[in-house]
Amino acid sequence: EVDLSPGGITDVAFVEDMEFDGRSATVRLAGVHGSVSGALGPVTIRPYARAVTSNNDTVITYGVPHRL
């Protein structure tokens, strides 16, 4: 008997504790690779970015899900 359950969300921080001047900022990432281990069946990865200001204002944007 095997107990199967859905996986969780794993946050991986690429940029933390950075200060930006001005009304807007751009952060670009390229060549980022990931891996999945211990999965039984298909896996879906959906990238997203979250920014939190010093006032705790938060903005989140989601990318296209990728099924592996």
PEHUZI-V109632 format. One record per pair of residues at least 12 apart in sequence whose C-alpha atoms are under 7 Angstrom apart, sorted by sequence separation. I is the first residue (numbers start at 1). J is the second residue. If there is no record, write none. Layout:
# PEHUZI-V109632
i->I j->J
i->I j->J
This chain:
# PEHUZI-V109632
i->49 j->61
i->48 j->61
i->49 j->62
i->48 j->62
i->47 j->62
i->48 j->63
i->47 j->63
i->46 j->63
i->46 j->64
i->46 j->65
i->45 j->65
i->46 j->66
i->44 j->65
i->45 j->66
i->44 j->66
i->45 j->67
i->44 j->67
i->43 j->67
i->44 j->68
i->42 j->67
i->43 j->68
i->42 j->68
